[in-house]
Amino acid sequence: MSLGTVHERHEVATTIRGARAWRIRYSSQDSSGNPTESTGLVIAPSAGGSNLPVVTWGHGTTGLGDAACPSAQPDPARELTVYFTAEATQSIDYGVPGLQAFMDEGWIVCATDYAGLGTPGVHHYTVNTTNAIDMVSIVHAARTMDIGAGAQFGALGWSQGGGAAAAIAELSSAVYGDLTLVGTVPISV
């Protein structure tokens, strides 16, 4: 099965202006090439378009069980909400930093949960290569969704996702396929 094959797709509500969002389940693989599945969010401007820029977000540490799955939280397609703030309604960080700004500028945003969070199997916590492949595979998935996702993408991640965003630059061309990485921003690796 190809990286990014979409197995399930459900539209989810979002409070982000001018955006549509979907929770998807898609194919990926681990660092040894074994097939896996992951879930995550794809958020796109409502206005649509073609060849839109894409950013893939790698979330920080949320936990090891399915309760730590960011896309399964209430109102998951939102600005980043850090769990220890007054705005938090859950005990994990979820959402995407700058999501409204990305929508305003016409970007498509992909946000993986990582394999094992919301899908069968063990979460590969801090296995940066596996998490990075999940971040790229969701971009492949977005390209099949007829929402205008272009082939160029950037990566942004913090904490656990920072390690994954850094590892994206070291992945093989087989993982990239028709995609072109234009930059990574690993924060707090």
Secondary structure as UniProt FT lines:
FT   TURN            3..4
FT   STRAND          6..12
FT   TURN            17..18
FT   STRAND          19..29
FT   TURN            31..32
FT   STRAND          35..45
FT   TURN            46..47
FT   STRAND          52..58
FT   HELIX           66..68
FT   HELIX           70..72
FT   TURN            83..84
FT   TURN            86..87
FT   TURN            97..98
FT   HELIX           99..104
FT   TURN            105..106
FT   STRAND          108..112
FT   TURN            115..116
FT   TURN            125..126
FT   HELIX           128..143
FT   TURN            144..146
FT   STRAND          149..158
FT   HELIX           160..168
FT   TURN            169..170
FT   HELIX           173..176
FT   TURN            177..178
FT   STRAND          180..187
//
